[in-house]
Amino acid sequence: MMSRSKGRSRGRKPKSPLQQLARLIMIAMVISAVWQELSKPAAERTWQGRVWRFVPYDFRLPTWARVRESLWAPDNPHIVIPRVFGVGWTVNVGRVYAVLKSLVQPKD
């Protein structure tokens, strides 16, 4: 039987202070967004908006249409867009593909 060294989980590297800080900030944003929604009367809760006036959140159940719109929208001029579920942003892969395609294709 192999023994593990004290204080270390098997297969996991310790997180850097920057990673720990980023995780703490993300948890604080999620808690703030949920608190913001729960502080509203039940009839006024939309479960979407901005936390700390800047970071978008959306806790509505995702639909295929919203997922597709969020992840694959080549006509949307923005590369980074609000997440379809959760707090923060995601990459619009469709726009990245469209930009790369326009760079690679020769112009007539």
DRENVEXLO-575805 format. One line per 3 residues: number of its first residue (from 0); their letters; for each residue y, x, z of C-alpha. Coordinates in nm, 4 decimals, always signed. Example, Ala and Ser with C-alpha at 12.3 -4.5 7.8 and 13.67 -1.06 7.14 Angstrom:
<sites>
0	AS	-0.4500:+1.2300:+0.7800; -0.1060:+1.3670:+0.7140;
</sites>
This chain:
<sites>
0	MMS	+0.0000:+0.0000:+0.0000; +0.3414:+0.1333:-0.0998; +0.6222:+0.1194:+0.1500;
3	RSK	+0.9818:+0.0509:+0.0629; +1.2591:+0.2716:+0.1848; +1.4749:+0.1130:+0.4497;
6	GRS	+1.7838:-0.0783:+0.3351; +1.6855:-0.0959:-0.0293; +1.5442:-0.3850:-0.2273;
9	RGR	+1.2738:-0.2953:-0.4708; +1.4106:-0.2624:-0.8259; +1.7735:-0.3379:-0.7451;
12	KPK	+2.0600:-0.0951:-0.7588; +2.3359:-0.1315:-0.5012; +2.6452:-0.3001:-0.6424;
15	SPL	+2.9637:-0.1018:-0.6780; +3.2673:-0.2073:-0.4752; +3.4301:-0.3352:-0.7970;
18	QQL	+3.1271:-0.5546:-0.8752; +3.1290:-0.6876:-0.5193; +3.5007:-0.7673:-0.5469;
21	ARL	+3.4540:-0.9439:-0.8822; +3.1697:-1.1511:-0.7367; +3.3777:-1.2425:-0.4321;
24	IMI	+3.6704:-1.3508:-0.6528; +3.4379:-1.5625:-0.8703; +3.2901:-1.7342:-0.5643;
27	AMV	+3.6428:-1.7981:-0.4319; +3.7450:-1.9538:-0.7655; +3.4416:-2.1849:-0.7695;
30	ISA	+3.5064:-2.2932:-0.4112; +3.8772:-2.3472:-0.4886; +3.7977:-2.5564:-0.7978;
33	VWQ	+3.5484:-2.7752:-0.6117; +3.7907:-2.8116:-0.3192; +4.0696:-2.9050:-0.5610;
36	ELS	+3.8578:-3.1843:-0.7086; +3.7270:-3.3099:-0.3734; +4.0806:-3.3277:-0.2338;
39	KPA	+4.1672:-3.5901:-0.4983; +4.0805:-3.9579:-0.4546; +3.7377:-4.0314:-0.6095;
42	AER	+3.8906:-4.2334:-0.8939; +4.1131:-3.9404:-0.9995; +3.8456:-3.6669:-1.0101;
45	TWQ	+3.7946:-3.5305:-1.3598; +3.5947:-3.2189:-1.2635; +3.7934:-3.0156:-1.5132;
48	GRV	+4.1261:-2.8364:-1.4973; +4.2691:-2.5039:-1.3862; +4.2277:-2.3234:-1.0602;
51	WRF	+4.5041:-2.0942:-0.9349; +4.7141:-2.2310:-1.2266; +4.5438:-1.9969:-1.4709;
54	VPY	+4.1639:-2.0013:-1.4697; +3.9975:-2.2995:-1.6433; +3.7049:-2.4841:-1.4891;
57	DFR	+3.4794:-2.7632:-1.6084; +3.2033:-2.9069:-1.3910; +3.1160:-3.2011:-1.6166;
60	LPT	+2.7599:-3.2065:-1.7440; +2.7571:-3.0226:-2.0764; +2.6706:-3.2069:-2.3951;
63	WAR	+2.5353:-3.0468:-2.7115; +2.8597:-3.1315:-2.8887; +3.0694:-2.9544:-2.6231;
66	VRE	+2.8347:-2.6550:-2.6166; +2.8545:-2.6214:-2.9941; +3.2330:-2.6675:-2.9857;
69	SLW	+3.2657:-2.4008:-2.7192; +3.0278:-2.1376:-2.8534; +3.0473:-2.1940:-3.2289;
72	APD	+3.3927:-2.2955:-3.3489; +3.4827:-2.0651:-3.6388; +3.7945:-2.2687:-3.7219;
75	NPH	+3.9356:-2.2337:-3.3689; +4.1856:-1.9440:-3.3770; +4.0916:-1.8323:-3.0221;
78	IVI	+3.8136:-1.5819:-2.9595; +3.8071:-1.6351:-2.5825; +3.7962:-2.0017:-2.4795;
81	PRV	+3.7218:-2.1982:-2.1597; +3.3563:-2.2212:-2.0580; +3.1649:-2.5363:-2.1380;
84	FGV	+3.0415:-2.5430:-1.7753; +3.1692:-2.3450:-1.4798; +3.4754:-2.1361:-1.4090;
87	GWT	+3.6361:-1.8900:-1.6491; +3.6093:-1.8172:-2.0177; +3.3451:-1.7519:-2.2806;
90	VNV	+3.3388:-1.5905:-2.6233; +3.3689:-1.8136:-2.9276; +3.0892:-1.6512:-3.1273;
93	GRV	+3.1715:-1.8601:-3.4320; +3.5240:-1.7195:-3.4478; +3.3990:-1.3631:-3.3981;
96	YAV	+3.1535:-1.4170:-3.6851; +3.4284:-1.5594:-3.9086; +3.6606:-1.2667:-3.8367;
99	LKS	+3.3882:-1.0076:-3.8981; +3.2799:-1.1859:-4.2159; +3.6366:-1.1840:-4.3483;
102	LVQ	+3.6641:-0.8115:-4.2755; +3.3380:-0.7256:-4.4522; +3.3725:-0.9447:-4.7607;
105	PKD	+3.5644:-0.7837:-5.0463; +3.8773:-0.9669:-5.1530; +3.8964:-1.0735:-5.5159;
</sites>
